Amino acid sequence: MQLAKTLRMIFNTADNDQFVLSVADPKDDLTAPEVESAMNAILATDAFVAGPVSIDSAEIVDRTVIELL
C-alpha cells in the first residue's frame, strides 16, 4: 500500500476547455500563493500549443494506492 499525493493545476483554455497539469509528490507545506505563482509562471511561458490562457483552480489529491500485481 502506498500513499500518493498529486498537485493538480487546472487552467482554462481559449476554447473554454480545461487544461490540467498534474505534478506528483508536491511538498507538504505548499501554500496557495506558491501554487498561484507557479501557475502564473506557466502561463507566462506560453509553452503549450492550444494550452492554458487563465487559472481556474488547483487542488491536492491525496489517495491510497494498493498494488495487486
C-alpha positions as CSV (number, residue, x, y, z in Angstrom):
1,M,0.0,0.0,0.0
2,Q,1.3,3.4,-0.9
3,L,0.1,6.9,-0.2
4,A,0.2,9.2,-3.2
5,K,-0.3,13.0,-3.4
6,T,-0.7,14.9,-6.7
7,L,-0.9,18.6,-7.2
8,R,-3.5,19.3,-10.0
9,M,-3.3,22.7,-11.5
10,I,-6.3,23.4,-13.6
11,F,-6.3,26.1,-16.3
12,N,-8.9,27.4,-18.8
13,T,-8.1,27.3,-22.5
14,A,-9.2,29.7,-25.2
15,D,-11.8,27.0,-26.3
16,N,-13.4,27.0,-22.9
17,D,-12.0,23.6,-22.1
18,Q,-9.8,22.7,-19.2
19,F,-6.1,22.1,-19.3
20,V,-4.9,20.0,-16.3
21,L,-1.2,19.8,-15.3
22,S,-0.6,17.2,-12.6
23,V,2.6,17.1,-10.5
24,A,3.4,14.1,-8.3
25,D,4.7,14.4,-4.7
26,P,4.1,18.1,-4.0
27,K,5.8,19.4,-0.8
28,D,3.7,19.0,2.3
29,D,3.7,22.7,3.3
30,L,2.8,24.0,-0.2
31,T,0.7,27.2,0.0
32,A,-2.0,28.7,-2.2
33,P,0.2,31.7,-3.1
34,E,3.1,29.4,-4.1
35,V,0.8,27.4,-6.4
36,E,-0.7,30.6,-7.9
37,S,2.8,32.0,-8.5
38,A,3.8,28.7,-10.3
39,M,0.6,28.8,-12.3
40,N,1.2,32.4,-13.4
41,A,4.8,31.4,-14.4
42,I,3.4,28.6,-16.5
43,L,1.0,31.0,-18.2
44,A,3.8,33.4,-18.9
45,T,6.0,30.8,-20.7
46,D,3.3,30.2,-23.4
47,A,5.0,26.8,-23.7
48,F,1.9,24.8,-24.8
49,V,0.1,24.7,-28.2
50,A,-3.6,25.4,-27.6
51,G,-2.7,25.4,-23.9
52,P,-3.8,27.4,-20.9
53,V,-4.9,31.0,-21.0
54,S,-6.1,31.6,-17.4
55,I,-6.1,30.0,-14.0
56,D,-9.2,28.0,-13.0
57,S,-8.3,26.2,-9.8
58,A,-5.7,24.0,-8.0
59,E,-6.1,21.0,-5.7
60,I,-4.0,18.4,-3.9
61,V,-5.3,14.9,-4.4
62,D,-4.4,12.5,-1.6
63,R,-5.0,8.9,-2.4
64,T,-4.1,5.4,-1.3
65,V,-2.7,3.0,-3.9
66,I,-2.9,-0.7,-3.4
67,E,-0.9,-2.6,-5.9
68,L,-2.4,-6.0,-6.8
69,L,0.2,-7.4,-9.2
